[in-house]
């Protein structure tokens, strides 16, 4: 989750990554240090803040793990009849409709 977040959010701050991923700041710090050691993540600092982004190697690794990470899905709500479906049910319905057409 940390790597996929960084894939979509270059130059992210530590607190934003932790909040999105739902992990403690200390755990994230340990993870980011390990990712830096294996050249997946790089850190850059300003006088007050640290920012993190994936290296080229890190981006390639994420693409291998999640081949469709760059695929964006657009859902036109008008394509669906008004019903009691939840947003999650509408997204799933749209996903399976697309799979059937491929």
Beta strands, then each sheet from edge to edge (+ up, - down):
strand 1: 12-13
strand 2: 41-45
strand 3: 50-54
sheet 1: 1+ 3- 2+
end
